[in-house]
Amino acid sequence: MIERLQRLGRLALLSLARLGKATLFLLRLLGALGALGKRPGLMIRQLYSVGVLSLPIIAMSGLFVGMVLGLQGYTNLVDFGATSTLGTVVALSLVRELGPVLAALLYAARAGSALTAEIGLMKTTEQLAAMQMMAVDPFARVFAPRFVAGFIAMPLLAGIFTAIGVLGGYFVAVQQLGVDSGTFWSRMQASVGLVDDIIKGVVVKSVMFGWVANWIAVFEGYDATPTSEGISLATTRTVVNTALAVLVLDFVLTAIFFGV
Amino acid sequence: MGTLKKLELAVGVFVVLGLAAFFMLAMKVSNIAELGEDKGYKVTARFENIGGLKIRAPVTLGGVRIGRVVGIDLDPRSFEALVTLSIDPKYDHLPADSSASILTSGLLGEQYVGLEPGGMDDVLKNGSTLKLTQSALVLEKMIGRMLTNAAAGDQSPAKTP
């Protein structure tokens, strides 16, 4: 019994220590942001690998999620003769929840894991140590550009996901199922607010998710045990922790913004 | 250098796409067209009961949307609901004795404020108050009244003989 309690205590202490380490890491990273202005090329390269290369999966997923929403919404609403609200249903679910959350989950799987693996491998092959030997700060050279690039890419990806999702919903609802196009858009516009839904939904949520997802990804790489197994564990942890953090954070943000 | 240029180009396209997505969301999906509606003039109306009326609910006249609800408050003295309506300045010739009622679109639809034009020559201006109002129909109250009426109807013939 005592032993179990002790084990629990150790677990709690270890996770607290890790959280502290992650926070210190973030602070050092933020301190290194100033150096980024001198070499924007570093960030552009990262923006390419986390942003541009994530576009296909984000666009495809957005399209199909929107189409599913249109289809499901239609089959459920048609019983009540309420298919005119389909535009509202599709847009609100995408803008408030699905757009930012799914984009963040896809981002963690597509780009976050790659960030962790890359940085973990750099650590394993002692590239980070070599940089320090040459008086190059890995925070300024490696971590900060990746973090900032991801932080910029996340809201853009969420926006693209949401916009394509709405178009996918439109395609299914209007082109396939025969909902009136004018009703679809006008009901949507009547109930989606620019500040209330788009800013608070897509923009704020995806900015927060981008912060958390990239923080976790870069830190897990930095903190990885420098072995091949350590890297694989760290990559797994990135995806799992990001998914958990995004979903919990999403609930909190929804409760703040959209709760009664 | 060539690859970096291509990279930069791809990133530029990505950023433009992202911004275009937000632009599309703002213009096509949201009600940005109505953001400027704060230019509308404000009219208050007092209701005994507003039912489920919410801020941003439409204000219509003859079924045409002419504004929206921008504020809901309770008068601490008279315990009446104070509803502030913002009306499009295009419609600046509404008679001052127009009446407002809270209606429901469809059986289960959202509630909105319907205006009925009056006959006075004076027109509603910023800060005017609508005197004639009709509260929302609260379904429970109506059913309750019906039930009491029905009960009274059953009892009265029973008592008379």
Interface residues (C-beta under 8 A of the other chain):
Chain A: G41 I44 R45 L47 Y48 G51 V52 L55 A91 V95 A153 P155 L156 L157 G159 I160 T162 A163 I164 V166 W185 M188 Q189 A190 S191 V192 G193 L194 D197 I198 V202 V203
Chain B: L4 L7 E8 A10 V11 V13 F14 V15 L17 G18 L19 A20 A21 F22 M24 L25 A26 K28 V29 S30 N31 I32 A33 L35 R56 P58
